[in-house]
Amino acid sequence: MRLMRAVVALAAVGLLGGCAAPDNPGRRQEAADVAREYLLAVSGQATDRGWSLLYRSAREAWGTEDEYVATMAAEDWSRFDVGALETIRCDDGLICQVALDILNGRESVPLPLRSTENRRTDGILFREVENLPGNAELWVINSDLLNGEGGVLVGAMFTR
């Protein structure tokens, strides 16, 4: 049921995001800042492991903060290292694609942070596109048209 709500929420954001709005450099910077703050927090620099920075559908999918924190705390973060972050694009200033440079390769990213073929915008997605910066990406919702809440898309569809 939580998975279905997450899918519906993401679909709704996609539909609402279709309204035309100009790209905003401030929104791009906001997305990069949120991604950077989240990656520091999830790797152990915050007691909530970035829970407060997750988009609401991701929090709902995780169930509780305790479940999320326990899962992230159990992961090995010793090799996880992110270099440069740069927002590549923001669809209507709402959903932003943040490029990451994962320094120690795919295997250094803890499993709950990795996207899969079934959930490409949910978590860190590795890619091999030469004309884009970095080697991976993370999606950030800057603001929700319904209530002003934004956040990182990690685990919205993660199945344990």
C-alpha angles and dihedrals in degrees: 000000000000090000091053092050089051092051092047091048092050091047091050091050089050092052094045091045089063091080109108117252130154120259109260122207089207090058090050091053092045090054093049091048092050091048092049092048091048095050091051092047097046092051091060109279092112129047092228091052090228097307091137090055097054120105111253095252088055091050090048091050092051090053102214137014089241092057092048095046092047091051094048094042090054092058125095108247097170096104098033108112129158122198123187123004122200131168107235098188144341119215103226089334089289112088113034131194110217117197115220132193105217102199102196100042137251096307092059091066111090112242097247089059096051122097121218136206088269095051107030097160093043110086133344111334119199115214141176104217112139098199094058127075121252129011100261143028142215127198123229127187106214097196138353113235089218103053112357094255120135136170151143123305104229122137097357086134101017111137117204 
